[in-house]
Amino acid sequence: MTVILDQVEAPPPPKRGFGLRSENWPVIRRLWREKIRGHWRTLLVCGLLLMMAGGTDAAFTFVIESVIDDVFADKDRDALVLIALAIVLLAAIRGGAVFAQTLMMQGAALRIGLALQADMFAALMRADHAFFVANRHSAILSRFANDANRLVGVLYNVLVASAKDVFKVLALIGTMFWHDWELALIACLVLPLAILPLSRLGRRIRKTSRAMQTDYSVVTDVVDESVRGHRQVAAYGMEAHERGRMGGALEQLRRSVLKQAKARALILPLMEILTMGCIAAVVIYGGHRVIEGEITGGAFMAFIMAALLAYGPLKALANLNAQINEGVAVSQRLFEI
């Protein structure tokens, strides 16, 4: 068990890459090797279910193309019933797949968190007296309860929500290239443009996440010391002093929370501007191609629908780097025990 001292001087920052520092990868690999890899069967089944759900989202765009080209343009009344049945069938398939994979992955994330807490408790039972002298017991309790529960939440978001968004985006991007590869290339310009600012925001969130967890421990420590020493506080009239300590700890926590909230709040407006700018370029260029008769109105509307459907998951995936950095920061604190 490693003894952590708050006064240890921080080493120089390692080389960064895409928002994840090189020191993060050992933590990610350890978390995968010790806790996640054993659930590979669940991950495989959920991956297949997510592919099915993503495929139904892509199939909806072909339904829209058929509505415009076959029903509206060609006046095919018989196609209306088939299209309506296809919409209901696709919705049923997607709903069943999403329900099954969400339930399975939530259970897997919970088992991972409980196993991690069991390992932490076993490590505490093997610790010597020097460890408990060097580490405040309130900080240990904060890691055991708050950090472990937070890691379960991060794992659930990454393994369930983000994985679902990844498959959905891949299916929709493939559909966009199927409809018109030139328009798809224009729409995909948002991806490289967003990498640099998102990576910087991810590093900031990782730093503030670790600071925020430390500040939570300080608040817990102040409460614990005041409660345990309530007789001394009352005897020496130190109530004002203790209130001042708590006020300072809460103020520092407030600053850390606001720093992380500011970094997270910048992600969605950034993706909003970049994505809508690309869609506007697609509308101008694609509209001219429809007017010239190079593509049908149905194909163009199906492409626009695929781009708009991909917009929501892309906004969610913009937070993926932030969630990974937050999870790494929490995992590092847990693995230090």
C-alpha positions as CSV (number, residue, x, y, z in Angstrom):
1,M,0.0,0.0,0.0
2,T,1.3,3.4,-1.0
3,V,1.5,6.2,1.5
4,I,0.4,9.5,0.0
5,L,1.5,12.8,1.5
6,D,-0.1,16.0,0.5
7,Q,3.2,17.8,0.7
8,V,5.0,15.7,-2.0
9,E,6.3,17.9,-4.8
10,A,4.6,17.3,-8.1
11,P,6.8,15.9,-10.9
12,P,7.1,17.8,-14.2
13,P,4.1,17.3,-16.5
14,P,4.6,14.4,-18.9
15,K,4.0,14.6,-22.6
16,R,0.4,15.1,-23.6
17,G,-1.6,13.6,-26.4
18,F,-5.2,14.2,-27.4
19,G,-6.1,15.4,-24.0
20,L,-4.8,12.3,-22.2
21,R,-1.4,12.5,-20.5
22,S,1.0,9.7,-20.9
23,E,0.7,9.0,-17.2
24,N,-3.0,8.3,-17.7
25,W,-2.5,5.2,-19.9
26,P,-1.1,3.0,-17.1
27,V,-4.1,3.8,-15.0
28,I,-6.5,3.0,-17.9
29,R,-4.6,-0.2,-18.7
30,R,-4.7,-1.3,-15.1
31,L,-8.4,-0.6,-14.8
32,W,-9.0,-2.5,-17.9
33,R,-6.8,-5.5,-16.9
34,E,-8.0,-5.8,-13.3
35,K,-11.6,-4.8,-13.5
36,I,-13.1,-4.5,-16.9
37,R,-11.6,-7.2,-19.1
38,G,-13.3,-9.9,-17.1
39,H,-16.7,-8.7,-18.4
40,W,-15.7,-9.1,-22.1
41,R,-18.7,-11.3,-22.8
42,T,-21.1,-8.7,-21.6
43,L,-19.2,-6.1,-23.6
44,L,-19.4,-8.2,-26.7
45,V,-23.1,-8.8,-26.4
46,C,-23.7,-5.1,-25.7
47,G,-21.6,-4.2,-28.7
48,L,-23.8,-6.3,-31.0
49,L,-26.9,-4.7,-29.5
50,L,-25.5,-1.2,-30.0
51,M,-24.6,-2.0,-33.6
52,M,-28.2,-3.1,-34.0
53,A,-29.5,0.2,-32.5
54,G,-27.2,2.3,-34.6
55,G,-28.3,0.4,-37.7
56,T,-31.9,1.3,-37.0
57,D,-31.0,5.0,-36.8
58,A,-29.3,4.8,-40.1
59,A,-32.3,2.9,-41.6
60,F,-34.6,5.8,-40.7
61,T,-32.8,8.0,-43.2
62,F,-33.6,5.6,-46.0
63,V,-37.2,5.7,-44.9
64,I,-37.2,9.5,-45.3
65,E,-35.6,9.2,-48.7
66,S,-38.4,6.7,-49.7
67,V,-41.1,9.0,-48.4
68,I,-39.9,12.0,-50.5
69,D,-38.9,10.2,-53.7
70,D,-41.5,7.4,-53.8
71,V,-44.5,8.9,-52.1
72,F,-44.3,12.6,-52.7
73,A,-42.5,12.6,-56.0
74,D,-43.9,9.4,-57.7
75,K,-47.3,9.5,-55.9
76,D,-47.0,5.9,-54.8
77,R,-49.8,5.4,-52.3
78,D,-49.0,1.7,-51.7
79,A,-45.6,2.6,-50.3
80,L,-47.2,4.6,-47.5
81,V,-48.3,1.5,-45.6
82,L,-44.9,-0.2,-46.0
83,I,-43.1,2.9,-44.8
84,A,-45.4,3.2,-41.8
85,L,-44.8,-0.5,-40.9
86,A,-41.0,-0.1,-41.3
87,I,-41.0,2.9,-38.9
88,V,-42.8,0.9,-36.2
89,L,-40.6,-2.1,-36.7
90,L,-37.4,-0.1,-36.6
91,A,-38.5,1.7,-33.4
92,A,-39.3,-1.6,-31.7
93,I,-36.0,-3.1,-32.7
94,R,-34.1,0.0,-31.5
95,G,-36.0,0.2,-28.2
96,G,-35.4,-3.5,-27.3
97,A,-31.7,-3.3,-28.1
98,V,-31.2,-0.1,-26.1
99,F,-33.1,-1.5,-23.1
100,A,-31.1,-4.8,-23.1
101,Q,-27.7,-3.2,-23.4
102,T,-28.4,-0.5,-20.9
103,L,-29.5,-3.0,-18.3
104,M,-26.5,-5.3,-18.9
105,M,-23.9,-2.5,-18.8
106,Q,-25.4,-0.9,-15.7
107,G,-25.0,-4.2,-14.0
108,A,-21.4,-4.6,-15.2
109,A,-20.5,-1.1,-14.0
110,L,-22.0,-1.8,-10.6
111,R,-20.1,-5.1,-10.2
112,I,-16.8,-3.3,-11.2
113,G,-17.4,-0.6,-8.6
114,L,-18.2,-3.1,-5.8
115,A,-15.2,-5.3,-6.7
116,L,-13.0,-2.2,-6.5
117,Q,-14.4,-1.3,-3.1
118,A,-13.8,-4.8,-1.9
119,D,-10.2,-4.7,-3.0
120,M,-9.7,-1.3,-1.3
121,F,-11.1,-2.6,2.0
122,A,-8.8,-5.7,1.7
123,A,-5.8,-3.3,1.2
124,L,-6.8,-1.3,4.2
125,M,-6.9,-4.4,6.3
126,R,-3.3,-5.2,5.2
127,A,-2.1,-1.7,5.9
128,D,0.4,-1.0,8.7
129,H,0.1,1.7,11.4
130,A,2.3,4.1,9.5
131,F,-0.2,4.3,6.7
132,F,-3.0,5.4,9.0
133,V,-0.7,7.9,10.7
134,A,0.3,9.5,7.4
135,N,-3.3,9.6,5.9
136,R,-6.3,11.2,7.5
137,H,-9.0,8.6,8.0
138,S,-11.6,11.1,6.7
139,A,-9.7,11.2,3.4
140,I,-9.6,7.4,3.3
141,L,-13.4,7.3,3.9
142,S,-13.9,9.9,1.1
143,R,-12.0,7.8,-1.4
144,F,-13.8,4.6,-0.3
145,A,-17.3,6.1,-0.6
146,N,-17.3,9.2,-2.8
147,D,-14.5,8.3,-5.3
148,A,-15.6,4.7,-5.8
149,N,-19.3,5.8,-6.4
150,R,-18.1,8.5,-8.7
151,L,-16.0,6.0,-10.7
152,V,-19.1,3.7,-11.1
153,G,-21.0,6.7,-12.6
154,V,-18.1,7.5,-14.9
155,L,-17.8,3.9,-16.0
156,Y,-21.6,3.7,-16.7
157,N,-21.5,6.9,-18.8
158,V,-18.5,5.7,-20.8
159,L,-19.5,2.1,-21.3
160,V,-23.2,2.7,-21.9
161,A,-24.0,6.2,-23.1
162,S,-20.8,6.9,-24.9
163,A,-20.5,3.5,-26.5
164,K,-24.1,3.9,-27.7
165,D,-23.2,7.3,-29.2
166,V,-20.1,5.9,-30.9
167,F,-22.0,3.2,-32.7
168,K,-24.8,5.6,-33.7
169,V,-22.3,8.1,-35.1
170,L,-20.4,5.5,-37.0
171,A,-23.6,4.1,-38.6
172,L,-24.9,7.6,-39.5
173,I,-21.5,8.7,-41.0
174,G,-21.5,5.5,-43.1
175,T,-25.1,6.4,-44.2
176,M,-23.9,9.9,-45.1
177,F,-21.2,8.6,-47.3
178,W,-23.6,6.2,-48.9
179,H,-26.0,9.0,-49.9
180,D,-23.3,11.4,-51.0
181,W,-19.6,11.1,-50.3
182,E,-18.8,14.8,-51.3
183,L,-21.3,16.2,-48.8
184,A,-20.1,13.7,-46.2
185,L,-16.5,15.0,-46.5
186,I,-17.7,18.5,-45.9
187,A,-19.8,17.5,-42.9
188,C,-16.9,15.5,-41.4
189,L,-14.7,18.7,-41.3
190,V,-16.0,19.3,-37.8
191,L,-14.1,16.3,-36.4
192,P,-10.5,17.5,-36.9
193,L,-11.4,21.1,-36.1
194,A,-12.7,20.0,-32.6
195,I,-9.8,17.8,-31.6
196,L,-7.4,20.5,-30.3
197,P,-9.9,22.6,-28.2
198,L,-11.5,19.5,-26.8
199,S,-8.2,18.0,-25.8
200,R,-7.3,21.2,-23.9
201,L,-10.6,21.2,-22.1
202,G,-10.1,17.5,-21.2
203,R,-6.8,18.2,-19.5
204,R,-8.4,21.1,-17.6
205,I,-11.2,18.9,-16.4
206,R,-8.9,16.2,-15.3
207,K,-6.9,18.6,-13.2
208,T,-9.9,20.2,-11.6
209,S,-11.5,16.8,-11.0
210,R,-8.6,15.7,-8.8
211,A,-8.5,19.0,-7.0
212,M,-12.2,18.8,-6.4
213,Q,-11.9,15.3,-4.8
214,T,-9.1,16.6,-2.6
215,D,-11.3,19.5,-1.5
216,Y,-14.2,17.1,-0.7
217,S,-11.7,15.2,1.6
218,V,-10.8,18.4,3.3
219,V,-14.4,19.3,4.0
220,T,-15.0,15.8,5.4
221,D,-11.8,16.1,7.5
222,V,-13.0,19.4,9.1
223,V,-16.4,17.9,10.0
224,D,-14.8,14.8,11.4
225,E,-12.3,16.8,13.6
226,S,-15.0,19.2,14.8
227,V,-17.4,16.4,15.8
228,R,-14.7,14.2,17.5
229,G,-13.3,17.2,19.4
230,H,-16.6,18.8,20.2
231,R,-15.8,18.9,23.9
232,Q,-12.5,20.7,23.3
233,V,-14.2,23.1,20.9
234,A,-16.9,24.0,23.4
235,A,-14.4,24.2,26.3
236,Y,-12.0,26.6,24.6
237,G,-14.6,28.6,22.8
238,M,-13.4,27.6,19.3
239,E,-16.7,27.6,17.6
240,A,-15.9,30.7,15.5
241,H,-12.5,29.2,14.6
242,E,-14.1,26.0,13.4
243,R,-16.8,27.8,11.4
244,G,-14.0,29.7,9.7
245,R,-12.2,26.5,8.8
246,M,-15.3,25.1,7.4
247,G,-16.1,28.3,5.5
248,G,-12.6,28.3,3.9
249,A,-12.8,24.6,3.0
250,L,-16.3,25.1,1.4
251,E,-15.1,28.2,-0.5
252,Q,-12.1,26.2,-1.9
253,L,-14.5,23.4,-2.9
254,R,-16.8,26.0,-4.6
255,R,-13.9,27.3,-6.7
256,S,-12.9,23.8,-7.8
257,V,-16.5,22.9,-8.7
258,L,-16.9,26.1,-10.7
259,K,-13.6,25.6,-12.6
260,Q,-14.8,22.2,-13.7
261,A,-18.2,23.5,-14.5
262,K,-16.7,26.2,-16.7
263,A,-14.6,23.8,-18.6
264,R,-17.6,21.5,-19.2
265,A,-19.8,24.3,-20.2
266,L,-17.4,25.3,-23.0
267,I,-17.7,21.9,-24.7
268,L,-21.3,22.1,-26.0
269,P,-21.2,25.6,-27.4
270,L,-17.9,24.8,-29.2
271,M,-19.5,21.7,-30.8
272,E,-22.7,23.7,-31.5
273,I,-20.8,26.3,-33.5
274,L,-18.6,23.8,-35.4
275,T,-21.4,21.3,-36.2
276,M,-24.0,23.9,-37.3
277,G,-21.3,25.6,-39.4
278,C,-20.6,22.4,-41.3
279,I,-24.4,21.7,-41.7
280,A,-24.9,25.2,-43.1
281,A,-22.1,24.5,-45.7
282,V,-23.8,21.2,-46.6
283,V,-27.1,22.9,-47.1
284,I,-25.6,25.5,-49.5
285,Y,-23.6,23.0,-51.5
286,G,-26.1,20.2,-51.4
287,G,-29.0,22.6,-52.3
288,H,-27.2,23.6,-55.5
289,R,-26.6,19.9,-56.4
290,V,-30.4,19.2,-56.0
291,I,-31.2,22.3,-58.2
292,E,-28.8,21.0,-60.8
293,G,-30.4,17.5,-60.7
294,E,-27.2,15.8,-59.6
295,I,-29.0,14.2,-56.5
296,T,-32.6,13.7,-55.7
297,G,-34.5,15.7,-53.1
298,G,-35.0,12.5,-51.1
299,A,-31.3,11.7,-51.0
300,F,-30.5,15.2,-49.9
301,M,-33.1,15.2,-47.1
302,A,-32.0,11.8,-46.0
303,F,-28.4,13.1,-45.8
304,I,-29.6,16.2,-43.7
305,M,-31.5,13.9,-41.4
306,A,-28.5,11.7,-40.9
307,A,-26.3,14.8,-40.1
308,L,-28.9,16.1,-37.6
309,L,-29.3,12.7,-36.0
310,A,-25.5,12.5,-35.6
311,Y,-25.4,16.0,-34.1
312,G,-26.8,14.9,-30.7
313,P,-24.4,11.9,-30.2
314,L,-21.5,14.1,-31.3
315,K,-22.3,16.6,-28.6
316,A,-22.5,13.8,-26.1
317,L,-19.2,12.4,-27.3
318,A,-17.6,15.8,-26.9
319,N,-17.8,15.1,-23.2
320,L,-16.2,11.6,-23.6
321,N,-12.7,13.0,-23.2
322,A,-13.7,14.9,-20.2
323,Q,-15.4,11.8,-18.7
324,I,-12.2,9.7,-19.3
325,N,-10.0,12.3,-17.7
326,E,-12.3,12.5,-14.7
327,G,-12.4,8.7,-14.4
328,V,-8.6,8.6,-14.6
329,A,-8.3,11.2,-11.8
330,V,-10.6,9.3,-9.6
331,S,-9.0,5.9,-10.4
332,Q,-5.5,7.3,-9.5
333,R,-6.8,8.3,-6.0
334,L,-8.3,4.8,-5.6
335,F,-5.3,2.9,-6.7
336,E,-3.1,4.9,-4.3
337,I,-4.6,2.9,-1.5
